[in-house]
C-alpha cells in the first residue's frame, strides 16, 4: 500500500521532470539576445524558486544535474535564495561534476554580493571544509587586500594553494605590487608575464618607472627557455619592446631566448649591436659553444647561462662586422681591427684560438663589397693579410657559401648556376690578387668549390637524361 510520503515523493519527481523538460534550456549555452536578457533572468529566477519550493534544498542539485550549465543554476540560486542553501551546498563541495559546479557558481555569486564578510563567516563556521574547498571559496573573492587579509589567517597549505592556483589577470593598481610579489615568489613566471602585459596596456610608463617590467623579465632570464610557450614569447617580446633596445635585460633575453624568439620571427638586433661593441661578449659565446667549464656568455652570474645551441645560433646569425655601418655604408678599419685583435687575445688565453678564428671568419663573411666592387671590403682583406689564419679563412669561405641559402634546380638544369658563381668568384680573385693574396686565395677556393658542385650536378643531369 502506497504511503502519503511516497505519494509526495512521486509528485515532486514528476514536477521536477516537467521543470527539466520545459526550462532546462534556460540554463544552457544558447546566446541570449540583449532585448530578452531581462526576461530570461527573471524566468531563471522563478524556475530556481519553484525547484526549491518543491523539496527545499534537495531538489536544486537534482535539477542541476539535468542542465548544461550547473554553475549558472548556482549563480541564480545565490541571487534568489541567498543563505538558504548554505548548509546543504557546502556538503556538496567535495563532490565532483555538476554538484561541485553548482556550488562554485553559488559561491562566486555570494562572494560578489556579500564579499569577504560572507566568506569569512563561511570559513570560520564550517570547520569541516577541506583545504582545497577553502581555497575555492577564497578564489571566488576579488583579488584584493581584503581577501588576502582573510587568506593570511588561514592554514599555510591554503595560502600556498591559493597563490599556486589564482589566475586573475586584472588587479587594482594599489594591489598590483603585492599580487606580483606573491606570483613571482611562487615561481609563476608565466602568469607574471601575462598580468604585467595586461597592466602595461593601461599604464606602460608607470610600469617602466616602477621597475616592474625589469622584475618580471629578470625572472624570465633566470628560467629555462623550455618553460615558455609561443603565447608567452609573444608577451615577453611586448614587454621587451617597452624597455627599449639598449636595456641590459633585453640584450640578455635576446640571447637566452634566442631559439624561441627566432621561431617567432625576431632578430636579436640589440644583442648584435652589443656584440659589435663588446668583444668579451663574443668570447663568452664562443666559450659557451665550446662548453668550457666556468666560462659564461654573460658576467651576471644570477642569470642562467646560455644553452650551447643558443650561443651557436647567435654566432651563426651575426653577420655585421664591427666597424661597419650598414645605414651609411661606412666601414672603419681601425674599429674592426681593434675588435678582432682583442677577441683573439682573449680566445687565445682560453685555448680557443682556432674555434674563435673560425667564428670571426664567418662574421667577416657579412662584409659589404669594397670600393672597387669586389667582396669582401678592403678592411677585411687587410685583416686577412695581417693575421694569416687558416681557420679564419675557412670560416670566411663557409660563411660566404652558407649565405647563398637554399637553391632550386630544374630536373635537367645541371650545374649552370654553380658555373656562374665559380666564374664570378674567380673574376673577383683576379682583380685583387696582386695586393691581397690571402683574400684572393679564399675567393679561388670558393670558385673551386662551385666548379666541383657544378660537375656533380652535370653528372646527375646526364644520368637523368639517359633514363628519360
C-alpha positions, -999 to +999 in steps of 0.1 A: +000+000+000+014+034-011+021+058+018+015+095+019+052+102+018+057+080-012+030+098-030+045+132-022+079+120-034+065+108-067+047+141-072+079+160-066+098+138-090+071+142-116+070+180-113+108+182-113+109+162-145+084+186-160+105+216-150+136+200-166+118+193-198+103+228-201+130+250-186+164+233-188+173+252-219+173+284-198+205+271-182+222+261-214+248+277-238+224+293-262+232+330-266+207+355-251+196+385-271+201+418-253+164+426-257+154+394-240+180+394-213+159+409-185+130+385-192+154+354-193+170+365-160+136+367-143+124+333-158+156+316-145+150+331-111+114+319-110+124+283-120+150+281-093+125+293-068+099+267-079+125+239-078+135+250-043+098+251-032+093+215-044+116+199-019+137+225-002+175+222-008+173+186-021+156+194-054+181+220-065+210+196-070+187+171-087+175+197-112+211+210-117+223+175-128+200+178-158+211+211-172+241+221-194+255+248-171+253+238-135+272+269-123+245+291-138+219+275-115+242+282-086+246+319-095+208+323-098+202+304-065+226+327-047+208+358-060+173+344-054+178+323-023+209+336-007+220+318+025+190+293+025+212+268+006+244+273+026+245+243+048+233+218+021+255+231-007+287+232+013+282+195+019+283+190-019+316+209-024+336+177-021+316+160-049+328+160-084+309+170-116+277+190-116+274+192-078+307+209-075+300+233-104+267+242-088+284+250-055+312+270-072+287+291-091+267+298-060+299+307-040+311+330-068+278+349-068+275+350-030+311+364-029+301+391-054+270+400-034+284+398+001+322+400-002+348+390+024+324+394+052+303+365+040+334+344+030+350+350+064+319+338+082+316+306+060+353+298+065+351+304+102+318+285+108+325+255+086+354+236+102+348+205+081+359+223+049+390+207+033+419+229+023+410+230-014+374+238-005+386+268+014+408+278-015+378+275-038+359+300-017+388+324-015+394+322-052+358+334-058+365+366-039+380+397-056+418+396-058+425+424-034+439+433+001+407+424+020+408+389+006+445+385+012+440+396+049+414+368+052+438+344+035+466+354+059+446+340+088+442+306+071+464+275+071+498+275+053+486+249+029+456+270+020+478+301+013+502+281-008+474+265-029+457+299-033+488+315-048+495+285-069+460+284-084+449+320-088+447+332-124+434+368-120+446+389-150+433+423-138+442+436-103+436+471-089+467+494-092+470+497-054+471+459-051+492+450-081+527+450-065+515+427-037+499+404-062+530+403-084+553+397-054+533+366-045+531+353-080+569+357-085+575+343-051+557+312-061+577+308-093+547+315-115+567+334-141+543+327-170+514+343-150+536+372-140+543+379-177+505+378-185+494+401-158+522+426-165+513+427-201+477+433-193+486+461-170+511+476-195+482+482-218+468+506-192+499+522-176+531+514-196+551+544-184+544+537-148+554+500-151+587+511-165+593+537-139+585+514-111+608+487-124+580+462-128+590+451-163+626+447-152+615+425-123+593+402-145+619+399-173+646+394-147+626+363-135+623+352-172+661+354-175+665+330-146+641+305-161+648+277-186+635+287-221+617+254-223+592+267-197+577+292-221+551+286-249+546+305-281+520+328-264+544+336-236+571+345-261+547+369-277+540+388-245+577+387-234+585+405-267+559+431-259+575+438-225+610+438-240+599+464-265+586+486-237+621+487-221+638+498-252+665+481-274+695+490-253+684+477-219+707+451-205+678+428-198+667+430-234+702+421-247+704+391-223+669+378-232+676+380-270+704+355-262+687+335-235+655+330-256+673+330-289+657+299-304+620+306-294+624+343-304+639+332-337+609+309-343+587+340-335+605+359-363+625+382-340+661+391-350+683+398-319+693+432-331+700+446-296+724+416-289+741+421-322+746+458-315+761+450-281+784+423-297+798+449-321+810+470-291+819+442-267+844+416-279+843+400-245+806+391-251+817+374-283+844+355-265+818+343-239+796+330-266+824+310-282+832+296-247+795+285-244+798+267-278+829+250-266+812+242-233+842+253-213+836+250-176+834+282-157+831+303-189+799+323-194+784+344-221+774+370-195+791+383-164+759+383-144+761+350-125+725+355-112+712+347-147+710+313-163+739+306-187+731+305-224+724+270-237+751+258-261+726+257-290+716+293-284+752+305-284+759+287-316+727+301-333+736+337-323+772+333-337+758+318-369+733+345-374+755+376-367+769+389-399+775+426-395+812+431-388+823+456-361+832+490-377+807+486-405+776+509-405+751+494-428+730+526-428+757+548-442+779+522-458+810+534-439+835+508-428+861+518-402+891+496-404+905+506-371+873+496-352+873+463-370+910+456-363+908+466-326+877+444-320+892+414-338+926+416-321+910+419-286+887+390-292+916+369-305+937+378-275+911+366-250+903+335-270+940+326-272+942+328-234+914+303-232+929+279-257+901+286-282+920+305-309+911+282-338+874+280-329+873+317-323+890+325-356+865+303-375+836+322-360+854+355-367+857+344-403+820+336-406+813+370-391+835+387-417+815+370-445+789+396-439+813+422-452+800+445-480+818+449-513+848+472-514+852+505-532+864+485-562+832+465-563+849+433-550+838+413-520+850+413-492+857+450-485+893+463-481+893+464-443+886+426-443+912+419-469+938+438-450+929+419-418+933+385-436+968+396-448+979+406-414+966+377-394+973+348-418+948+325-400+937+294-419+907+288-396+896+324-401+898+320-439+879+287-437+852+305-417+850+333-443+846+307-471+820+288-451+800+319-443+801+331-479+788+298-492+761+295-465+749+329-473+737+317-506+708+300-488+686+273-503+685+269-541+663+252-565+672+235-598+653+221-627+653+184-632+676+187-662+692+220-654+726+208-645+753+230-628+747+262-647+741+282-616+772+270-599+794+276-630+782+312-630+792+316-593+825+300-599+832+324-627+821+354-605+844+345-576+874+337-599+869+371-616+869+388-582+901+370-572+919+381-604+910+418-596+927+418-562+954+391-563+983+415-569+977+432-535+955+409-513+969+374-518+951+356-490+917+371-498+922+362-534+931+326-524+898+324-504+879+336-535+896+310-557+888+282-531+851+293-533+853+292-571+868+257-570+840+246-547+814+257-571+832+242-600+831+208-582+794+213-573+787+222-610+804+190-622+784+169-597+751+184-609+760+179-645+767+142-639+733+139-622+716+156-650+733+134-676+722+103-658+686+116-656+686+125-693+697+089-702+669+075-681+643+095-699 
